[in-house]
């Protein structure tokens, strides 16, 4: 069996600049991959790098794709270095999609958390998302002084209806004292705070463990477990809390599924603002992992990101049309 390989980069401006503890994020760049087999079947995949999480850059991913032969045999294959986890995910998904006739439908809003605007914007941003059906919200913290953000938190919790849950994402941007302030306040709010993601940087693992043991509010690892190898390392070092896994940048989805089959973990599959191709791959993966997970109730996916992306045709469930649109843009 031989395949024809093609790729097309994309660049999408966010509808609003996304503010995190890393700074501002204005554009989502990535690459759409296409394999075509001898029967004319197409398999699409997506490479969506996130270099500040430790993945390859867009330029490195494009350079790698450029050196892959246009015609290749299944027996020849090609090596993808561990330092290029986004490429590993995209190529594996593209090849697996060759044998798929249909893909899953869109997630219902109550099955995914919706990303709120950072800062004070969350106070006016949640209502429209609630009306759409979202019941879990994610709010990025660490972008303003702690005292100011905690005041916004209490205002937000007064506004959110009963039944709403909030996830807080620090992106590793808090110091230890700030983390204690946040977790103390979260404990006071009870179970309405589902968890706080990565309050401390990845190199503070022992301190993260201490925080997890001290406070009732669950802590989730995120930046600490960017790749599957990092996830394994932290599991065997004793982390039994939540893992937020950005699967599109974690490497092989097949290896992730195998690890979860061997060592069931409390996992949240989370988006890095993919097109419909990457998004559907994550939904499929989460459905498969849900069978393996012993945790009840299972956590909703971190996929409520669509409102941040432009209406540019790259969320079209007709992937051939999506592909052709990229050709016209180029």
ABEGO torsion letter per residue (X at the ends): XBBBBBBBBBBBBBABBBBBAAEBBABBBBBBBBBBBAAGBBBBBBBBBBAAAGBBBAAAAAAAAAABBABBBAAAEBBBBAABAAAAAAAAAAAAAAABABBBBBBBAAABBBBBBBEAAAAAAAAAAAAAGBABBBBBBGABBAAAAAAAAAAAAAABBBGBBBBBBAGGABBAAAAAAAAAAAAAAEAABABBBGABBAAAAAAAAAAAAABABBBBBBAAAABAAAAAAAAAAGBABBBBBBAAAAEBAAAAAAAAAABBBBBBBBBAGBBAAAAAAAAAAAAAAAAABABOBBBBBBABAAAABBBAGAABABAAAAAAAAAAAX
